[in-house]
Amino acid sequence: MGHFLAQGKSVLVTSQTKKALSVLKGQVPEAIQNLCVSVLDDTNLDMVRSVDGISEYLSRYTSNELKRKMESSARQREVIIKQLAEVRRKIYAIKYREFEPIVYNGDSFSPAKAAEFVN
């Protein structure tokens, strides 16, 4: 769900019971819970909360503030992606180092053969 929402798409979740939907709504980040509207509810309370939440959010922030926040988040995301790529590169380097031959006195041994020798 988060992936589609991040792409600006709407998500429709269906369920036979209200309980399952309310549990799922509880798992959604609090910042966007007001955007979850149940059509199974007999009252329009979810719709009222959604409209109130959107209105309150828009009254709290100007479009310039939201744009700056969006740009800042995008920069932070890029930094995190670069850090993640570096960590992955290090993990792969460590992983493949386990399979590098061990050279001793000019002879090359696989790590498995060296382990047999040590034991």
C-alpha positions as CSV (number, residue, x, y, z in Angstrom):
1,M,0.0,0.0,0.0
2,G,2.7,2.4,1.0
3,H,4.4,2.0,-2.4
4,F,1.3,2.9,-4.3
5,L,0.5,5.8,-2.1
6,A,4.0,7.1,-2.5
7,Q,3.4,7.1,-6.2
8,G,0.3,9.2,-5.7
9,K,-2.1,6.4,-6.5
10,S,-5.3,5.6,-4.6
11,V,-5.6,2.2,-2.9
12,L,-8.9,0.3,-2.4
13,V,-8.9,-2.3,0.4
14,T,-11.9,-4.6,0.6
15,S,-13.1,-6.7,3.5
16,Q,-16.2,-8.5,4.6
17,T,-16.2,-6.9,8.1
18,K,-15.6,-3.5,9.6
19,K,-13.3,-5.0,12.2
20,A,-10.7,-6.1,9.7
21,L,-10.6,-2.6,8.1
22,S,-10.3,-0.9,11.4
23,V,-7.4,-3.1,12.4
24,L,-5.7,-2.3,9.0
25,K,-6.4,1.4,9.5
26,G,-4.6,1.2,12.9
27,Q,-1.5,-0.1,11.0
28,V,-1.4,2.8,8.7
29,P,0.9,5.7,9.8
30,E,-0.9,8.2,12.0
31,A,-0.1,11.0,9.6
32,I,-2.4,9.5,6.9
33,Q,-5.0,7.7,9.0
34,N,-7.4,10.5,8.4
35,L,-7.3,9.7,4.6
36,C,-8.6,6.2,5.3
37,V,-12.4,6.2,4.7
38,S,-14.6,3.2,5.4
39,V,-17.7,2.9,3.2
40,L,-19.0,0.1,5.4
41,D,-19.5,2.4,8.3
42,D,-23.2,3.4,8.8
43,T,-22.2,6.9,9.8
44,N,-20.2,9.3,7.8
45,L,-17.7,9.8,10.7
46,D,-14.7,8.6,8.6
47,M,-15.5,11.1,5.8
48,V,-15.9,14.0,8.3
49,R,-12.6,13.0,10.0
50,S,-10.9,12.9,6.6
51,V,-12.2,16.3,5.5
52,D,-11.3,17.8,8.9
53,G,-7.9,16.3,8.8
54,I,-7.2,17.6,5.3
55,S,-8.5,21.1,6.2
56,E,-6.5,21.2,9.4
57,Y,-3.3,20.1,7.5
58,L,-3.8,22.7,4.8
59,S,-4.4,25.4,7.3
60,R,-1.2,24.5,9.2
61,Y,1.1,24.6,6.2
62,T,1.5,27.0,3.2
63,S,2.2,25.6,-0.2
64,N,5.8,27.0,0.0
65,E,6.4,25.2,3.3
66,L,5.0,21.9,1.8
67,K,7.2,22.4,-1.3
68,R,10.3,22.9,0.9
69,K,9.4,19.9,3.1
70,M,9.0,17.8,-0.1
71,E,12.3,18.9,-1.5
72,S,14.1,18.3,1.9
73,S,12.5,14.9,2.1
74,A,13.6,14.1,-1.5
75,R,17.2,15.1,-0.6
76,Q,17.2,13.0,2.5
77,R,15.9,10.1,0.5
78,E,18.7,10.4,-2.0
79,V,21.3,10.5,0.8
80,I,19.7,7.4,2.4
81,I,19.7,5.6,-1.0
82,K,23.4,6.3,-1.5
83,Q,24.2,5.1,2.1
84,L,22.2,2.0,1.5
85,A,24.1,1.3,-1.8
86,E,27.4,1.7,0.1
87,V,26.3,-0.6,2.9
88,R,25.2,-3.2,0.3
89,R,28.5,-2.9,-1.6
90,K,30.4,-3.5,1.7
91,I,28.2,-6.5,2.6
92,Y,28.9,-8.0,-0.9
93,A,32.6,-7.4,-0.6
94,I,32.7,-9.1,2.8
95,K,30.6,-12.0,1.5
96,Y,32.8,-12.6,-1.5
97,R,36.0,-12.3,0.6
98,E,34.9,-15.5,2.3
99,F,35.5,-17.3,-1.0
100,E,38.8,-15.7,-1.9
101,P,41.7,-18.2,-2.0
102,I,44.2,-18.0,0.9
103,V,47.8,-17.7,-0.2
104,Y,50.4,-19.2,2.1
105,N,54.1,-19.6,1.1
106,G,53.1,-19.1,-2.5
107,D,50.5,-21.8,-2.5
108,S,46.8,-21.0,-2.9
109,F,44.2,-22.7,-0.8
110,S,40.4,-22.4,-0.8
111,P,38.9,-21.4,2.5
112,A,37.4,-24.9,2.9
113,K,40.8,-26.6,2.4
114,A,42.4,-24.2,4.8
115,A,39.8,-25.0,7.4
116,E,40.4,-28.7,6.9
117,F,44.1,-28.2,7.4
118,V,43.5,-26.2,10.6
119,N,41.2,-28.9,12.0
